[in-house]
Amino acid sequence: MAWTGAKMMKESLAAIIISIATDFLTGFLMGSFSHFFLLLPGLMILVPASISMRGNVFASLGSRLGTALHLGSIEKFSIEEKEVSQNIYATIYITTVMALVLGIITKASAIVIGEHAINLYDFMVIAFLSGVVSGAVMLVVTFFITFKSYEHNFDPDNVTSPLITGLGDLFTLPSILLSGYLVLKYHAISVALFFVILFGVSYYLIKDYRRDSRVSIIKQSIPILLVCSLIGMISGSVMQGKIELLSIYPSILMLIPVFLEEGGNMGNIFSSRLSTKLHLGEVEPKLSSIIDLKEELMLIGELFVTVFPLVGALTYAISVATNLRTLSLLKMIFLSTAAGALLTISILLITYVVSVYSYKKGIDPDNVSIPILTSVADAIGVSILILVAMAIM
């Protein structure tokens, strides 16, 4: 299939607009339940990392499936298809392991920054239950979006990442809030659920473990995701450290998920298209080949000038409509656009270097580039956004 520049822009922008809508819902939930995070000290550290992890795992899955569809190794969804079943297994394995790891790293991060927080076990229960619930939903959603978009002549590289990461945010935050509520009000029930689900998933994973390409996905993904988890905790720690500022202006708290998601989406679209071109041999795996990506760079530029000013304006409008304290309209637009420019440039550079380097080393960019850029985008993005916000207040 061939996709023109106009069609790329149309598909990507449509997906991003849908993503913006879901991210605003996520941001509104975060702003509205800011008091809940005071009841579970340290939980704010977990939120960005957990949301990022869901995007990392399932956007990578969508990118792998998109590449497989372009290469012709998958033609339709069928559980009997070897590559389909391998991706399902690997995704369940990765989701389970990383959910438990996130709980441990969150507690460690709270200790490092000197934050009084809930105990390690409660962090693990919340991270695991929320990961399993949102992960189960996202597994179905990812396969549906990827295959349906391809069936209807949409390029999965243009639409899957924005839609999947946006929906991942929307499903992950409520699952964290629900899991936190269970821990607060029904601790015994949450513990029982934790052990029952952990035992059931572990039994399936151990029983069905085979040494085929699913193991390759796991081995390539988990080390990167571990690094990304540590990077992701930076954004959560920054947010926890600036919780007073975010409480004064809840509109900034509402802006954060949308801002980070759209910054990540720019990189995800660029990464997915670059990965496909590397696999198809349309781009040489060397740094100078960036001159062959003019269409992709122009696409990201067009998306940037459209998306970030819109995000700032919408954040202001929704804040006013819902009585959330906010900066002025011009300041919100400037905050989103200026910080978005710095974030987008950083992400494109990181994405290109990581994708080319990993491909040259025989590592599938679909497994590593999206997780790295999403986590780095979150860490850099939160810091940039808060610094710019402090400068214009």
C-alpha atoms as a printed R data frame, in Angstrom:
    type eleno elety resid chain resno       x       y      z
1   ATOM     1    CA   MET     A     1   0.000   0.000  0.000
2   ATOM     2    CA   ALA     A     2   1.118   3.563 -0.679
3   ATOM     3    CA   TRP     A     3   0.191   6.510  1.505
4   ATOM     4    CA   THR     A     4   0.422  10.130  0.353
5   ATOM     5    CA   GLY     A     5   1.524  13.000  2.576
6   ATOM     6    CA   ALA     A     6  -2.033  14.433  2.691
7   ATOM     7    CA   LYS     A     7  -3.454  11.051  3.630
8   ATOM     8    CA   MET     A     8  -0.801  10.608  6.347
9   ATOM     9    CA   MET     A     9  -1.719  14.003  7.807
10  ATOM    10    CA   LYS     A    10  -5.449  13.286  7.650
11  ATOM    11    CA   GLU     A    11  -5.129   9.877  9.324
12  ATOM    12    CA   SER     A    12  -2.661  10.997 11.983
13  ATOM    13    CA   LEU     A    13  -4.567  14.177 12.853
14  ATOM    14    CA   ALA     A    14  -7.864  12.295 13.151
15  ATOM    15    CA   ALA     A    15  -6.257   9.764 15.489
16  ATOM    16    CA   ILE     A    16  -4.611  12.517 17.543
17  ATOM    17    CA   ILE     A    17  -7.873  14.454 17.911
18  ATOM    18    CA   ILE     A    18  -9.529  11.328 19.296
19  ATOM    19    CA   SER     A    19  -6.495  10.870 21.549
20  ATOM    20    CA   ILE     A    20  -6.810  14.465 22.790
21  ATOM    21    CA   ALA     A    21 -10.441  13.842 23.751
22  ATOM    22    CA   THR     A    22  -9.555  10.738 25.777
23  ATOM    23    CA   ASP     A    23  -6.588  12.499 27.377
24  ATOM    24    CA   PHE     A    24  -8.734  15.427 28.479
25  ATOM    25    CA   LEU     A    25 -11.048  12.968 30.190
26  ATOM    26    CA   THR     A    26  -7.988  11.486 31.906
27  ATOM    27    CA   GLY     A    27  -6.735  14.931 32.891
28  ATOM    28    CA   PHE     A    28 -10.152  15.949 34.199
29  ATOM    29    CA   LEU     A    29 -10.241  12.799 36.347
30  ATOM    30    CA   MET     A    30  -6.772  13.572 37.666
31  ATOM    31    CA   GLY     A    31  -7.703  17.144 38.515
32  ATOM    32    CA   SER     A    32 -11.044  16.176 40.034
33  ATOM    33    CA   PHE     A    33  -9.582  13.418 42.223
34  ATOM    34    CA   SER     A    34  -6.532  15.380 43.385
35  ATOM    35    CA   HIS     A    35  -7.749  14.952 46.991
36  ATOM    36    CA   PHE     A    36  -7.628  11.154 46.565
37  ATOM    37    CA   PHE     A    37  -3.864  11.281 46.115
38  ATOM    38    CA   LEU     A    38  -3.578  12.883 49.541
39  ATOM    39    CA   LEU     A    39  -5.262   9.831 51.081
40  ATOM    40    CA   LEU     A    40  -2.685   7.506 49.506
41  ATOM    41    CA   PRO     A    41   0.642   9.365 49.859
42  ATOM    42    CA   GLY     A    42   3.084   8.640 47.059
43  ATOM    43    CA   LEU     A    43   0.435   7.341 44.647
44  ATOM    44    CA   MET     A    44   1.077  10.303 42.333
45  ATOM    45    CA   ILE     A    45   4.561   8.865 41.696
46  ATOM    46    CA   LEU     A    46   2.970   5.689 40.308
47  ATOM    47    CA   VAL     A    47   0.460   7.387 37.993
48  ATOM    48    CA   PRO     A    48   2.724   8.727 35.187
49  ATOM    49    CA   ALA     A    49   4.901   5.606 35.191
50  ATOM    50    CA   SER     A    50   1.901   3.278 35.066
51  ATOM    51    CA   ILE     A    51   0.188   5.278 32.313
52  ATOM    52    CA   SER     A    52   3.455   5.407 30.379
53  ATOM    53    CA   MET     A    53   3.977   1.664 30.823
54  ATOM    54    CA   ARG     A    54   0.579   0.882 29.344
55  ATOM    55    CA   GLY     A    55   1.394   3.067 26.359
56  ATOM    56    CA   ASN     A    56   4.856   1.518 26.034
57  ATOM    57    CA   VAL     A    57   3.618  -2.071 26.022
58  ATOM    58    CA   PHE     A    58   0.581  -1.686 23.793
59  ATOM    59    CA   ALA     A    59   1.881   0.933 21.371
60  ATOM    60    CA   SER     A    60   4.852  -1.405 20.818
61  ATOM    61    CA   LEU     A    61   2.422  -4.270 20.262
62  ATOM    62    CA   GLY     A    62   0.500  -2.159 17.733
63  ATOM    63    CA   SER     A    63   3.737  -1.176 16.008
64  ATOM    64    CA   ARG     A    64   4.845  -4.830 15.757
65  ATOM    65    CA   LEU     A    65   1.473  -5.829 14.339
66  ATOM    66    CA   GLY     A    66   1.544  -2.912 11.882
67  ATOM    67    CA   THR     A    67   4.986  -3.936 10.653
68  ATOM    68    CA   ALA     A    68   3.830  -7.566 10.314
69  ATOM    69    CA   LEU     A    69   0.823  -6.476  8.266
70  ATOM    70    CA   HIS     A    70   3.031  -4.380  5.966
71  ATOM    71    CA   LEU     A    71   5.463  -7.281  5.552
72  ATOM    72    CA   GLY     A    72   2.614  -9.735  4.898
73  ATOM    73    CA   SER     A    73   3.556 -12.099  7.724
74  ATOM    74    CA   ILE     A    74   0.052 -11.544  9.180
75  ATOM    75    CA   GLU     A    75  -2.996 -11.152  6.929
76  ATOM    76    CA   LYS     A    76  -5.887 -11.320  9.398
77  ATOM    77    CA   PHE     A    77  -6.568 -11.818 13.089
78  ATOM    78    CA   SER     A    78  -6.671 -15.454 14.128
79  ATOM    79    CA   ILE     A    79  -5.611 -16.980 17.420
80  ATOM    80    CA   GLU     A    80  -4.226 -19.857 15.345
81  ATOM    81    CA   GLU     A    81  -1.772 -17.479 13.650
82  ATOM    82    CA   LYS     A    82   1.607 -18.118 15.243
83  ATOM    83    CA   GLU     A    83   2.656 -14.457 15.273
84  ATOM    84    CA   VAL     A    84  -0.671 -13.387 16.784
85  ATOM    85    CA   SER     A    85  -0.529 -15.934 19.618
86  ATOM    86    CA   GLN     A    86   3.114 -15.112 20.297
87  ATOM    87    CA   ASN     A    87   2.328 -11.413 20.659
88  ATOM    88    CA   ILE     A    88  -0.606 -12.119 22.976
89  ATOM    89    CA   TYR     A    89   1.513 -14.329 25.219
90  ATOM    90    CA   ALA     A    90   4.462 -11.931 25.279
91  ATOM    91    CA   THR     A    91   2.200  -8.977 26.101
92  ATOM    92    CA   ILE     A    92   0.550 -10.788 29.032
93  ATOM    93    CA   TYR     A    93   3.968 -11.835 30.340
94  ATOM    94    CA   ILE     A    94   5.419  -8.329 30.061
95  ATOM    95    CA   THR     A    95   2.331  -6.682 31.600
96  ATOM    96    CA   THR     A    96   2.410  -9.023 34.617
97  ATOM    97    CA   VAL     A    97   6.115  -8.681 35.340
98  ATOM    98    CA   MET     A    98   6.261  -4.937 34.853
99  ATOM    99    CA   ALA     A    99   3.187  -4.289 37.013
100 ATOM   100    CA   LEU     A   100   4.926  -5.931 39.962
101 ATOM   101    CA   VAL     A   101   8.164  -4.117 39.193
102 ATOM   102    CA   LEU     A   102   6.369  -0.744 39.080
103 ATOM   103    CA   GLY     A   103   5.063  -1.253 42.599
104 ATOM   104    CA   ILE     A   104   8.588  -1.895 43.901
105 ATOM   105    CA   ILE     A   105  10.181   0.995 42.006
106 ATOM   106    CA   THR     A   106   7.454   3.400 43.130
107 ATOM   107    CA   LYS     A   107   8.143   2.670 46.788
108 ATOM   108    CA   ALA     A   108  11.889   2.969 46.197
109 ATOM   109    CA   SER     A   109  11.379   6.332 44.471
110 ATOM   110    CA   ALA     A   110   9.320   7.618 47.396
111 ATOM   111    CA   ILE     A   111  12.120   6.656 49.783
112 ATOM   112    CA   VAL     A   112  14.782   8.308 47.602
113 ATOM   113    CA   ILE     A   113  12.948  11.649 47.445
114 ATOM   114    CA   GLY     A   114  12.081  11.465 51.147
115 ATOM   115    CA   GLU     A   115   8.326  11.241 50.588
116 ATOM   116    CA   HIS     A   116   6.158   9.684 53.298
117 ATOM   117    CA   ALA     A   117   4.193   7.046 51.405
118 ATOM   118    CA   ILE     A   118   2.040   3.931 51.729
119 ATOM   119    CA   ASN     A   119   3.842   0.629 52.249
120 ATOM   120    CA   LEU     A   120   5.505  -1.488 49.568
121 ATOM   121    CA   TYR     A   121   2.852  -4.202 49.569
122 ATOM   122    CA   ASP     A   122   0.014  -1.729 48.941
123 ATOM   123    CA   PHE     A   123   1.963  -0.201 46.051
124 ATOM   124    CA   MET     A   124   2.424  -3.659 44.521
125 ATOM   125    CA   VAL     A   125  -1.271  -4.526 44.927
126 ATOM   126    CA   ILE     A   126  -2.405  -1.242 43.323
127 ATOM   127    CA   ALA     A   127   0.131  -1.467 40.477
128 ATOM   128    CA   PHE     A   128  -0.677  -5.121 39.764
129 ATOM   129    CA   LEU     A   129  -4.482  -4.928 39.906
130 ATOM   130    CA   SER     A   130  -4.607  -1.745 37.832
131 ATOM   131    CA   GLY     A   131  -2.127  -3.230 35.353
132 ATOM   132    CA   VAL     A   132  -4.123  -6.427 34.889
133 ATOM   133    CA   VAL     A   133  -7.487  -4.669 34.521
134 ATOM   134    CA   SER     A   134  -6.327  -1.989 32.072
135 ATOM   135    CA   GLY     A   135  -3.999  -4.447 30.312
136 ATOM   136    CA   ALA     A   136  -6.804  -6.924 29.587
137 ATOM   137    CA   VAL     A   137  -8.902  -4.175 28.027
138 ATOM   138    CA   MET     A   138  -5.985  -2.746 26.060
139 ATOM   139    CA   LEU     A   139  -5.001  -6.132 24.627
140 ATOM   140    CA   VAL     A   140  -8.411  -6.420 22.949
141 ATOM   141    CA   VAL     A   141  -8.442  -2.747 21.921
142 ATOM   142    CA   THR     A   142  -4.960  -2.897 20.362
143 ATOM   143    CA   PHE     A   143  -5.725  -5.888 18.144
144 ATOM   144    CA   PHE     A   144  -9.081  -4.410 17.137
145 ATOM   145    CA   ILE     A   145  -7.668  -0.980 16.194
146 ATOM   146    CA   THR     A   146  -4.655  -2.365 14.314
147 ATOM   147    CA   PHE     A   147  -6.506  -4.918 12.201
148 ATOM   148    CA   LYS     A   148  -9.586  -2.771 11.565
149 ATOM   149    CA   SER     A   149  -7.493   0.218 10.491
150 ATOM   150    CA   TYR     A   150  -5.569  -1.945  8.031
151 ATOM   151    CA   GLU     A   151  -8.762  -3.567  6.715
152 ATOM   152    CA   HIS     A   152 -10.198  -0.112  5.988
153 ATOM   153    CA   ASN     A   153  -7.063   1.022  4.126
154 ATOM   154    CA   PHE     A   154  -5.668   3.165  6.966
155 ATOM   155    CA   ASP     A   155  -1.938   2.918  7.649
156 ATOM   156    CA   PRO     A   156  -1.611   1.415 11.171
157 ATOM   157    CA   ASP     A   157   1.654   3.342 11.602
158 ATOM   158    CA   ASN     A   158  -0.313   6.610 11.430
159 ATOM   159    CA   VAL     A   159  -3.251   5.773 13.682
160 ATOM   160    CA   THR     A   160  -2.516   2.957 16.131
161 ATOM   161    CA   SER     A   161  -0.069   4.712 18.470
162 ATOM   162    CA   PRO     A   162  -2.169   7.861 19.117
163 ATOM   163    CA   LEU     A   163  -5.360   5.850 19.611
164 ATOM   164    CA   ILE     A   164  -3.788   3.110 21.705
165 ATOM   165    CA   THR     A   165  -1.827   5.408 24.004
166 ATOM   166    CA   GLY     A   166  -4.801   7.745 24.420
167 ATOM   167    CA   LEU     A   167  -7.138   4.903 25.325
168 ATOM   168    CA   GLY     A   168  -4.416   3.409 27.505
169 ATOM   169    CA   ASP     A   169  -4.387   6.611 29.566
170 ATOM   170    CA   LEU     A   170  -8.164   6.613 29.803
171 ATOM   171    CA   PHE     A   171  -8.355   3.037 31.074
172 ATOM   172    CA   THR     A   172  -5.257   3.121 33.285
173 ATOM   173    CA   LEU     A   173  -6.072   6.065 35.567
174 ATOM   174    CA   PRO     A   174  -9.553   4.816 36.566
175 ATOM   175    CA   SER     A   175  -8.086   1.351 37.205
176 ATOM   176    CA   ILE     A   176  -5.474   2.936 39.510
177 ATOM   177    CA   LEU     A   177  -8.160   4.918 41.339
178 ATOM   178    CA   LEU     A   178 -10.330   1.785 41.668
179 ATOM   179    CA   SER     A   179  -7.409  -0.312 42.909
180 ATOM   180    CA   GLY     A   180  -6.454   2.426 45.362
181 ATOM   181    CA   TYR     A   181 -10.030   2.569 46.616
182 ATOM   182    CA   LEU     A   182 -10.025  -1.204 47.197
183 ATOM   183    CA   VAL     A   183  -6.796  -0.930 49.164
184 ATOM   184    CA   LEU     A   184  -8.225   1.925 51.245
185 ATOM   185    CA   LYS     A   185 -11.691   0.535 51.971
186 ATOM   186    CA   TYR     A   186 -11.494  -3.201 51.376
187 ATOM   187    CA   HIS     A   187  -7.924  -4.196 52.041
188 ATOM   188    CA   ALA     A   188  -8.637  -7.903 52.571
189 ATOM   189    CA   ILE     A   189 -10.562  -8.142 49.277
190 ATOM   190    CA   SER     A   190  -7.793  -6.383 47.355
191 ATOM   191    CA   VAL     A   191  -5.194  -8.769 48.817
192 ATOM   192    CA   ALA     A   192  -7.310 -11.805 47.892
193 ATOM   193    CA   LEU     A   193  -7.773 -10.545 44.331
194 ATOM   194    CA   PHE     A   194  -4.049  -9.894 44.065
195 ATOM   195    CA   PHE     A   195  -3.115 -13.479 44.941
196 ATOM   196    CA   VAL     A   196  -5.883 -15.141 42.911
197 ATOM   197    CA   ILE     A   197  -5.073 -13.206 39.718
198 ATOM   198    CA   LEU     A   198  -1.312 -13.501 40.237
199 ATOM   199    CA   PHE     A   199  -1.584 -17.274 40.669
200 ATOM   200    CA   GLY     A   200  -3.840 -17.677 37.611
201 ATOM   201    CA   VAL     A   201  -1.670 -15.578 35.307
202 ATOM   202    CA   SER     A   202   1.561 -17.153 36.585
203 ATOM   203    CA   TYR     A   203   0.178 -20.655 35.995
204 ATOM   204    CA   TYR     A   204  -0.704 -19.777 32.385
205 ATOM   205    CA   LEU     A   205   2.665 -18.145 31.723
206 ATOM   206    CA   ILE     A   206   4.738 -20.980 33.197
207 ATOM   207    CA   LYS     A   207   2.642 -23.697 31.568
208 ATOM   208    CA   ASP     A   208   2.710 -22.178 28.090
209 ATOM   209    CA   TYR     A   209   6.277 -20.856 28.003
210 ATOM   210    CA   ARG     A   210   8.070 -21.937 24.836
211 ATOM   211    CA   ARG     A   211  11.335 -20.896 23.255
212 ATOM   212    CA   ASP     A   212  10.112 -19.215 20.110
213 ATOM   213    CA   SER     A   213   9.920 -15.606 18.941
214 ATOM   214    CA   ARG     A   214   7.659 -14.662 21.855
215 ATOM   215    CA   VAL     A   215  10.726 -15.129 24.063
216 ATOM   216    CA   SER     A   216  12.652 -12.796 21.761
217 ATOM   217    CA   ILE     A   217   9.971 -10.127 22.246
218 ATOM   218    CA   ILE     A   218  10.129 -10.593 26.028
219 ATOM   219    CA   LYS     A   219  13.920 -10.553 26.201
220 ATOM   220    CA   GLN     A   220  14.179  -7.430 24.053
221 ATOM   221    CA   SER     A   221  11.301  -5.622 25.773
222 ATOM   222    CA   ILE     A   222  11.743  -6.184 29.517
223 ATOM   223    CA   PRO     A   223  15.274  -4.716 29.933
224 ATOM   224    CA   ILE     A   224  14.178  -1.609 28.039
225 ATOM   225    CA   LEU     A   225  10.952  -1.377 30.046
226 ATOM   226    CA   LEU     A   226  12.920  -1.665 33.295
227 ATOM   227    CA   VAL     A   227  15.034   1.308 32.253
228 ATOM   228    CA   CYS     A   228  11.890   3.133 31.132
229 ATOM   229    CA   SER     A   229  10.265   2.473 34.508
230 ATOM   230    CA   LEU     A   230  13.147   4.189 36.260
231 ATOM   231    CA   ILE     A   231  12.980   7.096 33.820
232 ATOM   232    CA   GLY     A   232   9.203   7.246 34.196
233 ATOM   233    CA   MET     A   233   9.501   7.629 37.954
234 ATOM   234    CA   ILE     A   234  11.278  10.940 37.354
235 ATOM   235    CA   SER     A   235   8.085  12.520 36.029
236 ATOM   236    CA   GLY     A   236   6.067  11.122 38.930
237 ATOM   237    CA   SER     A   237   8.637  12.354 41.443
238 ATOM   238    CA   VAL     A   238   8.657  15.820 39.831
239 ATOM   239    CA   MET     A   239   4.856  15.938 40.029
240 ATOM   240    CA   GLN     A   240   4.878  14.747 43.637
241 ATOM   241    CA   GLY     A   241   7.459  17.420 44.493
242 ATOM   242    CA   LYS     A   242   5.329  20.132 42.867
243 ATOM   243    CA   ILE     A   243   1.995  18.883 44.222
244 ATOM   244    CA   GLU     A   244   1.343  22.222 45.938
245 ATOM   245    CA   LEU     A   245   1.768  24.154 42.674
246 ATOM   246    CA   LEU     A   246  -0.454  21.678 40.864
247 ATOM   247    CA   SER     A   247  -3.082  22.022 43.602
248 ATOM   248    CA   ILE     A   248  -3.108  25.820 43.185
249 ATOM   249    CA   TYR     A   249  -3.674  25.540 39.428
250 ATOM   250    CA   PRO     A   250  -5.569  22.265 38.754
251 ATOM   251    CA   SER     A   251  -5.721  23.271 35.075
252 ATOM   252    CA   ILE     A   252  -1.990  22.492 34.795
253 ATOM   253    CA   LEU     A   253  -2.643  19.075 36.338
254 ATOM   254    CA   MET     A   254  -5.362  18.522 33.736
255 ATOM   255    CA   LEU     A   255  -2.999  19.646 30.961
256 ATOM   256    CA   ILE     A   256  -0.221  17.211 31.901
257 ATOM   257    CA   PRO     A   257  -1.723  13.938 30.516
258 ATOM   258    CA   VAL     A   258  -2.779  15.599 27.253
259 ATOM   259    CA   PHE     A   259   0.524  17.422 26.812
260 ATOM   260    CA   LEU     A   260   2.651  14.340 27.488
261 ATOM   261    CA   GLU     A   261   0.439  12.088 25.386
262 ATOM   262    CA   GLU     A   262   0.511  14.304 22.320
263 ATOM   263    CA   GLY     A   263   4.259  14.824 22.641
264 ATOM   264    CA   GLY     A   264   4.629  11.055 22.831
265 ATOM   265    CA   ASN     A   265   2.255  10.587 19.894
266 ATOM   266    CA   MET     A   266   4.480  12.738 17.683
267 ATOM   267    CA   GLY     A   267   7.358  10.416 18.482
268 ATOM   268    CA   ASN     A   268   5.249   7.251 18.229
269 ATOM   269    CA   ILE     A   269   4.032   8.081 14.728
270 ATOM   270    CA   PHE     A   270   7.559   8.977 13.636
271 ATOM   271    CA   SER     A   271   8.947   5.815 15.278
272 ATOM   272    CA   SER     A   272   6.333   3.468 13.766
273 ATOM   273    CA   ARG     A   273   6.868   4.822 10.248
274 ATOM   274    CA   LEU     A   274  10.656   4.782 10.625
275 ATOM   275    CA   SER     A   275  10.605   1.201 11.910
276 ATOM   276    CA   THR     A   276   8.503   0.021  8.965
277 ATOM   277    CA   LYS     A   277  10.826   1.770  6.481
278 ATOM   278    CA   LEU     A   278  13.878   0.186  8.114
279 ATOM   279    CA   HIS     A   279  12.294  -3.280  7.882
280 ATOM   280    CA   LEU     A   280  11.278  -2.715  4.256
281 ATOM   281    CA   GLY     A   281  14.745  -1.429  3.365
282 ATOM   282    CA   GLU     A   282  13.444   1.992  2.314
283 ATOM   283    CA   VAL     A   283  15.777   3.758  4.772
284 ATOM   284    CA   GLU     A   284  19.417   2.897  5.463
285 ATOM   285    CA   PRO     A   285  20.193   2.273  9.175
286 ATOM   286    CA   LYS     A   286  22.580   5.208  9.503
287 ATOM   287    CA   LEU     A   287  22.251   8.672 11.028
288 ATOM   288    CA   SER     A   288  22.665  10.523  7.711
289 ATOM   289    CA   SER     A   289  19.502   8.832  6.386
290 ATOM   290    CA   ILE     A   290  17.369  11.382  8.212
291 ATOM   291    CA   ILE     A   291  17.357  13.385  4.952
292 ATOM   292    CA   ASP     A   292  15.236  10.561  3.464
293 ATOM   293    CA   LEU     A   293  12.476  11.209  6.021
294 ATOM   294    CA   LYS     A   294  11.287  14.598  4.768
295 ATOM   295    CA   GLU     A   295   7.655  13.456  4.551
296 ATOM   296    CA   GLU     A   296   7.684  12.188  8.129
297 ATOM   297    CA   LEU     A   297   9.347  15.328  9.493
298 ATOM   298    CA   MET     A   298   6.906  17.581  7.616
299 ATOM   299    CA   LEU     A   299   4.019  15.520  8.989
300 ATOM   300    CA   ILE     A   300   5.236  15.975 12.572
301 ATOM   301    CA   GLY     A   301   5.725  19.710 11.970
302 ATOM   302    CA   GLU     A   302   2.168  20.091 10.675
303 ATOM   303    CA   LEU     A   303   0.790  18.114 13.597
304 ATOM   304    CA   PHE     A   304   2.748  20.219 16.097
305 ATOM   305    CA   VAL     A   305   1.474  23.621 14.903
306 ATOM   306    CA   THR     A   306  -2.071  22.245 14.899
307 ATOM   307    CA   VAL     A   307  -2.139  20.243 18.124
308 ATOM   308    CA   PHE     A   308  -0.292  22.110 20.891
309 ATOM   309    CA   PRO     A   309  -1.992  25.534 20.557
310 ATOM   310    CA   LEU     A   310  -5.321  23.671 20.416
311 ATOM   311    CA   VAL     A   311  -4.452  21.708 23.563
312 ATOM   312    CA   GLY     A   312  -3.660  24.920 25.457
313 ATOM   313    CA   ALA     A   313  -6.904  26.609 24.379
314 ATOM   314    CA   LEU     A   314  -9.038  23.567 25.164
315 ATOM   315    CA   THR     A   315  -7.443  23.179 28.591
316 ATOM   316    CA   TYR     A   316  -8.382  26.771 29.411
317 ATOM   317    CA   ALA     A   317 -11.942  26.354 28.092
318 ATOM   318    CA   ILE     A   318 -12.582  23.126 29.994
319 ATOM   319    CA   SER     A   319 -11.052  24.574 33.169
320 ATOM   320    CA   VAL     A   320 -13.365  27.602 33.009
321 ATOM   321    CA   ALA     A   321 -16.398  25.406 32.221
322 ATOM   322    CA   THR     A   322 -15.660  23.082 35.172
323 ATOM   323    CA   ASN     A   323 -14.593  25.823 37.617
324 ATOM   324    CA   LEU     A   324 -10.985  24.666 37.866
325 ATOM   325    CA   ARG     A   325  -8.540  27.457 38.648
326 ATOM   326    CA   THR     A   326  -6.449  28.282 35.569
327 ATOM   327    CA   LEU     A   327  -3.938  30.646 34.020
328 ATOM   328    CA   SER     A   328  -5.193  33.087 31.360
329 ATOM   329    CA   LEU     A   329  -6.056  31.877 27.857
330 ATOM   330    CA   LEU     A   330  -2.921  33.378 26.281
331 ATOM   331    CA   LYS     A   331  -0.699  31.941 29.008
332 ATOM   332    CA   MET     A   332  -2.208  28.466 28.613
333 ATOM   333    CA   ILE     A   333  -1.711  28.559 24.827
334 ATOM   334    CA   PHE     A   334   1.873  29.830 25.239
335 ATOM   335    CA   LEU     A   335   2.596  27.232 27.928
336 ATOM   336    CA   SER     A   336   1.398  24.342 25.771
337 ATOM   337    CA   THR     A   337   3.012  25.576 22.532
338 ATOM   338    CA   ALA     A   338   6.417  26.666 23.897
339 ATOM   339    CA   ALA     A   339   6.856  23.573 26.048
340 ATOM   340    CA   GLY     A   340   5.514  21.422 23.190
341 ATOM   341    CA   ALA     A   341   8.134  22.773 20.769
342 ATOM   342    CA   LEU     A   342  10.984  21.877 23.130
343 ATOM   343    CA   LEU     A   343   9.488  18.442 23.797
344 ATOM   344    CA   THR     A   344   8.837  17.593 20.122
345 ATOM   345    CA   ILE     A   345  12.368  18.461 18.993
346 ATOM   346    CA   SER     A   346  13.851  16.381 21.830
347 ATOM   347    CA   ILE     A   347  11.643  13.397 21.069
348 ATOM   348    CA   LEU     A   348  12.351  13.345 17.326
349 ATOM   349    CA   LEU     A   349  16.109  13.344 17.911
350 ATOM   350    CA   ILE     A   350  15.900  10.603 20.544
351 ATOM   351    CA   THR     A   351  13.547   8.483 18.418
352 ATOM   352    CA   TYR     A   352  15.752   8.611 15.348
353 ATOM   353    CA   VAL     A   353  18.988   7.782 17.158
354 ATOM   354    CA   VAL     A   354  17.437   4.912 19.180
355 ATOM   355    CA   SER     A   355  15.634   3.365 16.180
356 ATOM   356    CA   VAL     A   356  18.684   3.425 13.898
357 ATOM   357    CA   TYR     A   357  21.068   2.197 16.596
358 ATOM   358    CA   SER     A   358  18.800  -0.659 17.725
359 ATOM   359    CA   TYR     A   359  18.177  -1.817 14.129
360 ATOM   360    CA   LYS     A   360  21.929  -1.851 13.422
361 ATOM   361    CA   LYS     A   361  22.399  -4.014 16.534
362 ATOM   362    CA   GLY     A   362  19.789  -6.526 15.359
363 ATOM   363    CA   ILE     A   363  17.123  -5.384 17.844
364 ATOM   364    CA   ASP     A   364  13.622  -4.720 16.524
365 ATOM   365    CA   PRO     A   365  12.924  -0.953 16.888
366 ATOM   366    CA   ASP     A   366   9.244  -1.827 17.437
367 ATOM   367    CA   ASN     A   367  10.253  -3.362 20.782
368 ATOM   368    CA   VAL     A   368  12.526  -0.612 22.082
369 ATOM   369    CA   SER     A   369  12.075   2.801 20.452
370 ATOM   370    CA   ILE     A   370   8.487   3.524 21.540
371 ATOM   371    CA   PRO     A   371   9.067   2.540 25.203
372 ATOM   372    CA   ILE     A   372  12.217   4.653 25.410
373 ATOM   373    CA   LEU     A   373  10.796   7.739 23.737
374 ATOM   374    CA   THR     A   374   7.516   7.567 25.697
375 ATOM   375    CA   SER     A   375   9.291   7.372 29.049
376 ATOM   376    CA   VAL     A   376  11.851  10.023 28.153
377 ATOM   377    CA   ALA     A   377   9.033  12.207 26.807
378 ATOM   378    CA   ASP     A   378   7.214  11.938 30.132
379 ATOM   379    CA   ALA     A   379  10.300  12.737 32.191
380 ATOM   380    CA   ILE     A   380  11.429  15.609 29.966
381 ATOM   381    CA   GLY     A   381   7.893  16.815 29.289
382 ATOM   382    CA   VAL     A   382   6.814  17.197 32.917
383 ATOM   383    CA   SER     A   383  10.013  19.063 33.761
384 ATOM   384    CA   ILE     A   384   9.719  21.355 30.726
385 ATOM   385    CA   LEU     A   385   6.035  22.037 31.344
386 ATOM   386    CA   ILE     A   386   6.498  22.915 35.024
387 ATOM   387    CA   LEU     A   387   9.561  25.094 34.321
388 ATOM   388    CA   VAL     A   388   7.719  27.053 31.615
389 ATOM   389    CA   ALA     A   389   4.649  27.325 33.875
390 ATOM   390    CA   MET     A   390   6.759  28.721 36.733
391 ATOM   391    CA   ALA     A   391   8.393  31.223 34.335
392 ATOM   392    CA   ILE     A   392   5.089  32.703 33.148
393 ATOM   393    CA   MET     A   393   3.216  32.814 36.471
